[in-house]
Amino acid sequence: MTKKMILDLDTGVDDALAIALALGSPEVELIGITGTYGNVLVEQGVRNALALTELFGHPEVKVYKGLSHALKRDGFEVEEISAFIHGKNGIGEVELPEPTRTIEDQNAVDFIIESAHKYGKDLVLVPTGPQTNIAAAIQKDPSIVDLVDAEVLMGGALTQPGNVTPCSEANIHQDPYAANYVFRSGMPTTMVGLDVTLQTLLTYKDTQRWRATGTDAGQKLADITDYYIKAYETTAPKLGGCGLHDPLAVGVAIDPTLVNMLDINMMVDVDGPSNGRTIGDPDRLNDPHKTSKVCVGVDVDRFLKMFMDRITNLVANSTYTLVH
């Protein structure tokens, strides 16, 4: 049976790639995108999600606006490093036409709750930004913890240093309280963190395959991604490409055999110098019931082939035509 998927996105460049991979994968049906903040403001993120789903030929995917800032903060401003990596508009300064449709009236939190009750174990949640919307949904309706199949999140770092502070990865850093709440809620979670995402790299040679399709979708996606790769040349010159953070979470949600996982009950430090650190929960260390898995190894070649073949096929078959 086809798994139902909700992507919870702060739609920047790798979120765009996550959308493309989900849409190009027959094992899942993308039933909705819920918007959060991070790479961009939530308003820009949902606009990007609308535009990208139309670009990829899937205007049927509904988009819902979520919370605009962390649970224990009063507001949010995009950090300079996010604008440098993703562009001020979140999609590499590439211009896409105004979407032909608007976001749904229902808010993201209520959509997540409604979907959990409707689809149960057929539903997987894939947040690739801060976990504010997921935490708020659990706070509002704790029963969803036991309803959904799993949450497969992009965020955190267990065996690697953070990319915002020595301890903290960006998505967790945005709302450590929300991430800690979700980890400790009992919801089955799989953490796809920097331990594995920085092993899956994309290069200009790869994006050229999308250009070679001759479609507007292929050209635009290549332009968007090349901006991201170029930013990585400054921020992480030794890597030799850009990390496929968010798409790997989608890949793991589709095929968990892509990764090796450690069963461990997780928590997030929310105070002090290690604020934002994802670490094993000492209070549940000896609890035989493990609610979390952490990805510590990845089959890079198999994931990259899956990623490239499916997205190339998606853009090659897109009939969307931009006004030139």
N, C-alpha and C positions, 0 to 999 in steps of 0.2 A: 504493500500500500504506500502511496505517495505521502511523504511526511509534510505536514504544514509547517511553514517557517515564518517567523516575524523577525525582521532585521531592525534593531534599535540603533540608529546611526546619528553621528555628528558629521554629516556627509561632506567629507573631504575626499582626497584622491583615492586612498586605499579603500574607503567606504564605497566609492564609485565602482572599484574593481570587485568588491564584495557583492554589490548588487548584480553586476554582470555575471559573476560566477553562479550566483543563486538562480538567475534567470536562465542560464545556459545548462542547468543541471536537471535532468528529467526525474531524479529521485525526490525532488522537493517542489512544493508549490509555495511561492512567495505570496502569502495572503495579505501582507501589509508591511509598510515601513513606518516605524515610529521615530519621531525626531527628537534628538537631544542636542546639547550644546557641547563645545569642546574645540574642534578645529575651526568652527565658525559659530556664530550665534544661531540659536535654534531656528529663527525665521529664515536665515540663509540656507541652513541645512535642509529644511523641508522643501524649499524652492528647488534646491539642487536635486533632491530625490525625485520630485515631480518631473523636472526637465530630463534627467537621465533615464528614467523608466520610459519616457516617450522616445528618447533617442534610440533606445534599445528595442523599440517596437512593442512595449508592454504597458500601454496606458491603463490597462485594467487593474494594475497594482495600486491600491489605495494608500494614501499617506496621511499620517496623523501627527499633530503637533504635541510634543511632550513638555515637560518642565524645563524652564529656561535657566535654572541655576541649581547649585548643590543644595541638599536638604538643609544644611545648617549655615547657609550663606544667604545674603540678601540680594545678590546680583552676580553677574558674570561679565568679564571682558576677555576678548580673545587675546592670547599672548602673542608677542611679536614673533616668536619662533614658529608658532602655528601658521601665521600668515606667510612667513618665509618658506615653509615647507610645502604648504598646500595652496598658496596664493590667497589674496585677500577675499576672493569669492569662494574659496574652498576647492575649486576645480581648476587649479593651475592657471588662473586668469583667462581661461578659455571661455568665450561667450557662447551660450546656448540660447535659443529663442525662448521667449516667455512661454511657460507651460500653457496648454489649452484647457487645463482643469485646475481645480483648487484643492486644498487640503480638506479632509473630512471635518464635519462639525463635531463629531465625537472626539474626546481627548485621548491621548495615547495610553494613559493609565487605565482608563475604562475599557479601551479596546483590548489591551493585554488581558485584563480580567475576564472579559466576555469571551475571548478566544480560548482561554484556558478551560473555561467551563464547557465551551462548545466542542473542542477537539480533544481535550484531555491528553492522553499519552501519545496522540498523533501530532502533538505540537512541540516544536523546539524553538526556544528563544535564543537569538544570537545578538547580544549587545556588543558593539564595537567602539563605544565611547564610555563615558561615566555611567554607572549603573543606577542613576537617580530614578529613572522611570520604573525599572524593575523593582527597586526597593519600595517605591511609593505604592506600586500595585500590591506587593506583599503586605505592606502596612494596612492597606485598605481592605484587603481580602486575603488573610493568611492561608485560606484553604487551597489557594492555587499552588502552594509549595508542593503539595502531594498530587496535584492534578497533571501538571505538564510532564513531558518525557524528560526534558533536561534544559538547562541553560548552558550554552557554549559561548563563553565570553572571550573577547580579545582584551587582555590586560594583565598586568602584573609581571613579576619576575621572581623566580625562586632560586635559580642557580646562577643568575646573571645580575649585575648591578642595574639600577633603574636608568631611565633616560631623561628624567627631570631632575632628580636628586640621586645621590649614590644608592639610595634605598628604594626609590619610588618610580614606577612607570606612569606615563602621562594619564592614561584613562583612570587608573586608581587614584592618582594624585588629585584629579578634578573633584572627586567626591569619595574620600576614603571611608566616611561613615556609611554611605550607601553600599559600597562594596563589602564592608565588614558585616553589615546587616544581612545582605544576601547570602554571604558565605555561612553565616551562623544561623540562618533561617531554617536550614534543613533541605532547601531546594537542591536537587542533584545538579552539581555544576562541574563543568570541565573548563579549566583555565588554560587558555592558549596564550602564553606570554612570550616575553622577549627571549626566553630560553630556546624557543623553536622558530619564532617568526623571523628573527634576524639570520636564520640559516636559509630562508627561502627568498631568493633575490631575482629581480627582474632587470633586464638591460635594454639599451636602445635597440639591440638586435631583435629582441622579442617584440617590442612595440612596432617594429617595421613590418612584422607579419600582419598586424592590424591595418596598417596603411596599405599594404599590398592587396587587401580585399577590394579596394576601390570604392568602398561605401562611405557615406558621411559619418556613420557611427564609428567605423574603423578609424577614420582620420581624426575625429574629435577625441576619441578615447586615447589614441596615440599621443596627441598634443597634450592632453591632460596629464598623462602618465609621464611623458618626457620632462615636464616641469618638475615633477616629483623626483625623478631620477637625478636631474641636475641639482636639486637642493641637497640630495644625499652626497653629491660630490664635494659639497662644502661641509656638511654636518658629520658625515661618516666616510671620509675619502678612502679608507682602507677596505670597505666592504665590497666595492666593485659593482654596485647596483643598489636598487631600493628594496627595502624589506616589504614583504607581502603580508603585513600584519593582519588586517581585517579579512582578506580573502582566505587566509589559512583557517580562521575560525569557521568560516562557512564550509571549507573543505572537510574539517574535522567533524562538523555537525552532519555532513553527508556520509563520510566514511571514516569512522574512528580508527580504522586499521592503518591510517596514514601516520599515526603517531604512537610513541610509547608513552604510557602514562603511569604516574605514581599515585596510588590511593592514599590520600591524606586529608584530614579535616583542616580546613584553612581558616585564617582570620586576617585582618588588616590592622596594623598599628595605626591608631588614630590620634596619638599624642606624642610629644617629645621629638627628639632629633631623628627618629626612625619613622616619622609620620608617613603613611602611605606604603609601608613595607608589607608585602604579601608573604605570609609565613605560616607554618603549622600552628594550630591552636593548642596551646599546652593544656587547656582545660578539657580537651577532647582527644588528647594524644592516645590514650589507651581505650577509647571507645571503639568497640569492634565494628560499629556501623559507620562507615566512611561515606560522607555525603559529597565529597569533592575529589576530583581527579586533576592532576597537574601534568601537562605535556612536557616531557623532558627529552624527547628524541623525535625526529621526523624523517620520513622517507622523502628526501628532497626531490629526487628525480621523478618519482611517481606523482608527487603533488604538482610539480611544475608542468608535467605533461598534461595532467588533468586540467589544470588552470588554463594553459595556453590553448589546448584543443577546444575546450568548451567555449571560452570567450571568443576565440577566433571564429568559430562556427556561428556564435550569436551575432557578432557584428557583420559577418559575411552575408547573413540572411536577413539583416535589417533592411527594410524597405523605406525607412524614414529618410525624407529628403529635406535638407535645409534650403532655405531661400538664399540663393547666391547673388 
